[in-house]
Amino acid sequence: MNWRFLAWGGVAVAALVPIVGGGWLLSLPAASTYKRPPPIAREEHDASVAALKPPKRQRPLIAIVGINEMTETTDYLMPYGILKRADVADVVTLATEPGAVTLFPVLKVEPDATIAAFDAAHPDGADYVIVPAMSRDDDLTVMQWIRRQADNGAVIISVCAGAKVVASAGLLDGRRATTHWFYLKSWRDRHPQIHYVADRRIVIDRGVATTTGISASLPMSLTLIEAIAGRAKAETIAREIGVDDWDARHDSSAFKFTRPFALTAIRNTLALWNREQLGLKLTRGVDEVSLALVADSWSRTYRSHAVTFAATDGVQVTRNGLRIYPQQVATDWPAARLLPPVGTTPPAQALDRALHEIETRYGRSTVDFVAMQLEYPRPPAARNE
């Protein structure tokens, strides 16, 4: 069991409170219902695209930064995979210190450079800095670096709870912003000068963009491609990865701490005898987006944890050149606990496929629990309602 996962996410710890205080459980909403919101007005979308235009270079430089210990998997890998596929900018992955980045809840990668090496090579800074969720939102090194990048004219883009890091850096005071639903109350309590915007997956205000949950890095990446290279290029990449649209529409009311969510966290956390390590074969040329979504989803059930394996312990180079370490050395995995190969469907469809397989294996309550963590909008049809 990955106890660091539980401690960082906080979900299971919070959910276990009813064991000593059952009234709290009864006070939670009985359920939440996702309603597909209306499309974003064209004028609003165009304004968002205009706000993300490259601030410096004709071919922008995009830096994705993380701390070495527990940076969120999909937040770090999905923008990288989509933006590198588009080839409209130079994209680099960074870490605050030398060495590998251990991602949360799964995967371990070798970044392109440290922030110090990046600063030496690019004293004028990046055009865009993407800030994933991190296990700490008070890391002084990363906060100071983000502030310097903003002072040098970079657009700062937080993914999911990366908004906690950006807020701690002082860049959201007085700005409109959003973040992952689970952290919303504490985030607003700690930073009362933030103007929270509901029902939007992406919010941009004066050079700082924020997004909602983990899955929001997909529409954010496509919006950024549109801003850099135009609508036609974004549509081409969207088709390649299996996305129909990417506007900022969102039903924020559908994502909340509910009674079914808490009960699933309790039940799956306490079922220590019924936990699985599921093998995910790591191969050269694997698509980063698909890998992140599949590994992340299966590692959030509190019933299973994805484990990447390969025949050797050497790094495996992904589709777009990222170096990933296998977690175990093995030539095969027991068939009953082997996840399907990654890359057989368009990347954006990998999440829907993984959620379908999670529901088949563990039931509806667990798949809804995972989707809620990812803040992934699942229409009623996807839930067989």
C-alpha positions, 0 to 999 in steps of 0.5 A, a space after each residue: 500500500 502506498 501510504 505516501 499516496 494517502 497522506 498527500 492526497 488526504 482523501 482517505 484520512 478525511 474520509 476515515 473521520 466518520 469512524 469516530 464521528 458518524 454524524 459528519 458522514 451523514 452531513 455530507 451530500 448524498 450524491 452529485 450529478 454531472 450536467 453537461 454545461 452549455 458551450 463557452 461563448 466564442 468571445 470568451 474563448 477567443 479572449 482566453 486564446 488571446 491572453 495566452 499568446 506567446 509573450 516573447 519568442 516566435 517559437 515559444 519556450 515552455 518549461 514544466 517544473 516539478 519538485 523531485 519528490 512527488 509531483 503529480 503524474 498526469 499534471 507533469 506528463 500530459 502537457 509534455 506529451 501533447 505539446 511535444 506532439 504538436 511541435 509548436 514550441 520547445 518544451 523542457 521538463 525541469 526539476 528543482 534539484 539534480 536527479 530523477 523526479 518521483 511522480 505521484 502516485 506512480 512513475 519516475 522520470 529523468 527531467 531534461 534539466 534542473 532549474 539552475 541549468 535552465 536559468 544558465 541556458 536561458 537567462 531571459 526565462 521561459 515564455 510559459 511555465 507549467 506548474 503541476 500539483 506537488 506534494 508541497 506548496 511551500 517549497 521555497 526554491 520552486 516558489 522563488 523560481 516561479 516568481 522570477 519567471 513571472 517577473 521575466 515575463 513568462 505566462 504561469 500556468 498551473 494544473 490542478 492543485 498546482 494553483 496552491 503552489 502558484 498562490 503560495 508564490 503570491 501570484 494569485 492575489 487579486 486575480 481570478 482563478 480556479 483549482 481542484 475541487 478537493 483543495 478549494 476551501 483551504 486554498 480560498 481560506 489561506 488566500 482570501 484575495 483570490 477571486 474564485 471562478 466556478 464552472 470553468 476548467 481554465 481561468 486566465 487573468 493577467 499572465 497567470 492561468 489556472 485550471 481545475 482537476 488533473 484531467 484539465 491539463 488536456 483542454 489547457 494544452 490544446 488551448 495553449 496550442 491554439 494560442 501559439 499556432 492557431 485553431 487549425 493546428 489545435 484541431 489537428 492535434 485534438 483529432 490525433 489524440 481523440 478529443 472533440 472539443 476543448 473549451 473551458 466549460 465545467 460543472 463545478 457543482 458536480 465535484 464535491 466531497 459526497 457520502 458515496 465518495 467518503 464511503 468508497 474511500 473508507 471501504 477501499 482503504 480498509 480492504 488491506 487483504 484485497 489490494 493488487 499490484 497491477 503490471 503495466 509494461 513499459 516500452 520504448 516509444 510509449 505515448 506519455 499521455 496514455 501512460 500517465 492517464 492509465 497509470 494514474 487512474 489505476 493507482 487511485 482506486 485504493 484497491 490497486 496500484 500500477 507498477 511499470 515493468 521492463 526487461 531491464 532497469 534502464 530508462 525507457 525513452 517515450 514517444 517524445 523523448 522523455 526518459 522513464 525508469 521502470 519500477 520493476 525488472 521483469 519480462 512478464 507479469 501474471 496475466 490476471 494482474 496485467 494491464 492492457 498495453 498502452 497505446 492501442 487507442 488515441 491518448 485521450 481515449 485511454 482514460 475512458 478505457 481505463 475507467 471502463 476497466 476499473 468499473 468492470 473490475 471494482 464496480 461503479 462506486 470505485 470508478 466514480 471515486 477515481 473520476 472524482 479525484 481526477 475531476 473528470 467530467 463523466 456524462 450520465 451515459 458514461 455511467 450507464 444512467 
